[in-house]
Protein backbone atom coordinates (compact mmCIF):
# COMPACT_ATOMS: atom_id res chain seq x y z
CA UNK A 1 0.00 0.00 0.00
CA UNK A 2 1.38 3.43 -0.96
CA UNK A 3 1.94 5.98 1.80
CA UNK A 4 -0.64 8.28 0.19
CA UNK A 5 -3.26 5.53 0.54
CA UNK A 6 -2.85 5.01 4.28
CA UNK A 7 -4.92 8.01 5.39
CA UNK A 8 -8.17 9.55 4.26
CA UNK A 9 -9.42 13.13 4.55
CA UNK A 10 -11.09 12.48 7.92
CA UNK A 11 -8.03 11.00 9.61
CA UNK A 12 -6.69 12.74 12.72
CA UNK A 13 -3.74 11.40 14.73
CA UNK A 14 -4.80 9.83 18.01
CA UNK A 15 -3.04 9.17 21.31
CA UNK A 16 -4.40 5.59 21.02
CA UNK A 17 -1.98 4.86 18.14
CA UNK A 18 1.72 4.14 18.24
CA UNK A 19 3.44 7.54 18.27
CA UNK A 20 4.69 8.67 14.83
CA UNK A 21 3.49 5.58 13.03
CA UNK A 22 3.32 5.64 9.24
CA UNK A 23 -0.20 7.15 9.19
CA UNK A 24 0.79 9.96 11.54
CA UNK A 25 3.96 10.71 9.57
CA UNK A 26 1.96 10.87 6.34
CA UNK A 27 -0.66 13.10 7.99
CA UNK A 28 1.98 15.60 9.14
CA UNK A 29 3.87 15.39 5.82
CA UNK A 30 0.68 16.37 3.99
CA UNK A 31 -0.09 19.12 6.50
CA UNK A 32 3.40 20.61 6.15
CA UNK A 33 3.35 20.45 2.34
CA UNK A 34 -0.11 22.08 2.22
CA UNK A 35 1.06 24.86 4.54
CA UNK A 36 4.16 25.44 2.41
CA UNK A 37 2.05 25.52 -0.78
CA UNK A 38 -0.31 28.09 0.80
CA UNK A 39 2.61 30.32 1.77
CA UNK A 40 4.09 30.13 -1.72
CA UNK A 41 0.72 30.96 -3.28
CA UNK A 42 0.38 34.01 -1.02
CA UNK A 43 3.93 35.08 -1.94
CA UNK A 44 3.12 34.89 -5.67
CA UNK A 45 -0.04 36.94 -5.12
CA UNK A 46 1.88 39.53 -3.11
CA UNK A 47 4.55 39.79 -5.78
CA UNK A 48 1.91 40.31 -8.45
CA UNK A 49 0.22 42.99 -6.31
CA UNK A 50 3.50 44.78 -5.63
CA UNK A 51 4.32 44.78 -9.34
CA UNK A 52 0.95 46.25 -10.34
CA UNK A 53 1.02 48.83 -7.55
CA UNK A 54 4.44 50.17 -8.41
CA UNK A 55 3.00 53.19 -10.19
CA UNK A 56 4.30 56.56 -9.15
CA UNK A 57 1.88 58.45 -6.91
CA UNK A 58 1.85 62.20 -7.56
CA UNK A 59 0.64 62.93 -4.01
CA UNK A 60 3.41 62.65 -1.43
CA UNK A 61 1.01 61.28 1.23
CA UNK A 62 -0.21 58.56 -1.14
CA UNK A 63 3.38 57.71 -2.02
CA UNK A 64 4.37 57.48 1.66
CA UNK A 65 1.36 55.30 2.43
CA UNK A 66 2.19 53.04 -0.52
CA UNK A 67 5.83 52.73 0.60
CA UNK A 68 4.73 51.87 4.15
CA UNK A 69 2.37 49.19 2.82
CA UNK A 70 5.16 47.80 0.65
CA UNK A 71 7.59 47.65 3.60
CA UNK A 72 5.01 45.82 5.71
CA UNK A 73 4.39 43.32 2.90
CA UNK A 74 8.10 42.72 2.43
CA UNK A 75 8.58 42.10 6.17
CA UNK A 76 5.69 39.63 6.08
CA UNK A 77 7.28 37.87 3.10
CA UNK A 78 10.59 37.66 4.98
CA UNK A 79 8.83 36.05 7.96
CA UNK A 80 7.17 33.59 5.58
CA UNK A 81 10.49 32.79 3.94
CA UNK A 82 11.83 31.90 7.39
CA UNK A 83 8.70 29.85 8.05
CA UNK A 84 9.27 27.86 4.85
CA UNK A 85 12.78 27.05 6.11
CA UNK A 86 11.25 25.75 9.36
CA UNK A 87 8.72 23.69 7.38
CA UNK A 88 11.55 22.23 5.29
CA UNK A 89 13.43 21.38 8.49
CA UNK A 90 10.32 19.63 9.84
CA UNK A 91 10.02 17.64 6.60
CA UNK A 92 13.68 16.63 6.94
CA UNK A 93 13.01 15.48 10.53
CA UNK A 94 10.08 13.42 9.19
CA UNK A 95 12.42 11.76 6.67
CA UNK A 96 15.04 11.14 9.37
CA UNK A 97 12.56 9.74 11.90
CA UNK A 98 13.13 12.47 14.51
CA UNK A 99 9.95 14.46 13.82
CA UNK A 100 7.61 14.82 16.77
CA UNK A 101 10.27 14.35 19.42
CA UNK A 102 11.44 17.19 21.65
CA UNK A 103 14.92 18.39 20.72
CA UNK A 104 15.68 19.07 24.39
CA UNK A 105 14.32 15.98 26.14
CA UNK A 106 13.85 13.43 23.36
CA UNK A 107 10.30 12.83 24.61
CA UNK A 108 7.33 12.82 22.22
CA UNK A 109 5.71 16.20 21.60
CA UNK A 110 1.95 16.00 22.13
CA UNK A 111 -0.11 15.35 19.00
CA UNK A 112 -2.33 18.33 19.86
CA UNK A 113 0.71 20.60 19.90
CA UNK A 114 2.02 19.17 16.62
CA UNK A 115 -1.39 19.54 14.99
CA UNK A 116 -1.57 23.20 16.09
CA UNK A 117 2.12 23.94 15.39
CA UNK A 118 3.51 21.26 13.04
CA UNK A 119 6.97 22.86 13.05
CA UNK A 120 7.30 22.55 16.85
CA UNK A 121 10.66 21.20 17.99
CA UNK A 122 10.08 21.40 21.73
CA UNK A 123 7.44 19.94 24.03
CA UNK A 124 5.23 22.48 25.78
CA UNK A 125 7.20 22.03 29.01
CA UNK A 126 10.56 22.50 27.28
CA UNK A 127 9.20 25.51 25.35
CA UNK A 128 8.02 27.11 28.61
CA UNK A 129 11.45 26.56 30.20
CA UNK A 130 13.10 28.05 27.12
CA UNK A 131 10.83 31.12 27.22
CA UNK A 132 11.46 31.61 30.95
CA UNK A 133 15.23 31.51 30.37
CA UNK A 134 14.84 34.04 27.52
CA UNK A 135 12.78 36.32 29.74
CA UNK A 136 15.33 36.17 32.57
CA UNK A 137 18.19 37.11 30.23
CA UNK A 138 16.13 39.76 28.44
CA UNK A 139 15.14 41.44 31.72
CA UNK A 140 18.78 41.83 32.85
MARRO-676454 format. One line per 3 residues: number of its first residue (from 1); their letters; for each residue x, y, z of C-alpha. Coordinates in steps of 0.05 Angstrom, whole numbers. Layout:
BEGIN
NUM	a	X Y Z | ... .
This chain:
BEGIN
1	xxx	0 0 0 | 28 69 -19 | 39 120 36 .
4	xxx	-13 166 4 | -65 111 11 | -57 100 86 .
7	xxx	-98 160 108 | -163 191 85 | -188 263 91 .
10	xxx	-222 250 158 | -161 220 192 | -134 255 254 .
13	xxx	-75 228 295 | -96 197 360 | -61 183 426 .
16	xxx	-88 112 420 | -40 97 363 | 34 83 365 .
19	xxx	69 151 365 | 94 173 297 | 70 112 261 .
22	xxx	66 113 185 | -4 143 184 | 16 199 231 .
25	xxx	79 214 191 | 39 217 127 | -13 262 160 .
28	xxx	40 312 183 | 77 308 116 | 14 327 80 .
31	xxx	-2 382 130 | 68 412 123 | 67 409 47 .
34	xxx	-2 442 44 | 21 497 91 | 83 509 48 .
37	xxx	41 510 -16 | -6 562 16 | 52 606 35 .
40	xxx	82 603 -34 | 14 619 -66 | 8 680 -20 .
43	xxx	79 702 -39 | 62 698 -113 | -1 739 -102 .
46	xxx	38 791 -62 | 91 796 -116 | 38 806 -169 .
49	xxx	4 860 -126 | 70 896 -113 | 86 896 -187 .
52	xxx	19 925 -207 | 20 977 -151 | 89 1003 -168 .
55	xxx	60 1064 -204 | 86 1131 -183 | 38 1169 -138 .
58	xxx	37 1244 -151 | 13 1259 -80 | 68 1253 -29 .
61	xxx	20 1226 25 | -4 1171 -23 | 68 1154 -40 .
64	xxx	87 1150 33 | 27 1106 49 | 44 1061 -10 .
67	xxx	117 1055 12 | 95 1037 83 | 47 984 56 .
70	xxx	103 956 13 | 152 953 72 | 100 916 114 .
73	xxx	88 866 58 | 162 854 49 | 172 842 123 .
76	xxx	114 793 122 | 146 757 62 | 212 753 100 .
79	xxx	177 721 159 | 143 672 112 | 210 656 79 .
82	xxx	237 638 148 | 174 597 161 | 185 557 97 .
85	xxx	256 541 122 | 225 515 187 | 174 474 148 .
88	xxx	231 445 106 | 269 428 170 | 206 393 197 .
91	xxx	200 353 132 | 274 333 139 | 260 310 211 .
94	xxx	202 268 184 | 248 235 133 | 301 223 187 .
97	xxx	251 195 238 | 263 249 290 | 199 289 276 .
100	xxx	152 296 335 | 205 287 388 | 229 344 433 .
103	xxx	298 368 414 | 314 381 488 | 286 320 523 .
106	xxx	277 269 467 | 206 257 492 | 147 256 444 .
109	xxx	114 324 432 | 39 320 443 | -2 307 380 .
112	xxx	-47 367 397 | 14 412 398 | 40 383 332 .
115	xxx	-28 391 300 | -31 464 322 | 42 479 308 .
118	xxx	70 425 261 | 139 457 261 | 146 451 337 .
121	xxx	213 424 360 | 202 428 435 | 149 399 481 .
124	xxx	105 450 516 | 144 441 580 | 211 450 546 .
127	xxx	184 510 507 | 160 542 572 | 229 531 604 .
130	xxx	262 561 542 | 217 622 544 | 229 632 619 .
133	xxx	305 630 607 | 297 681 550 | 256 726 595 .
136	xxx	307 723 651 | 364 742 605 | 323 795 569 .
139	xx	303 829 634 | 376 837 657 .
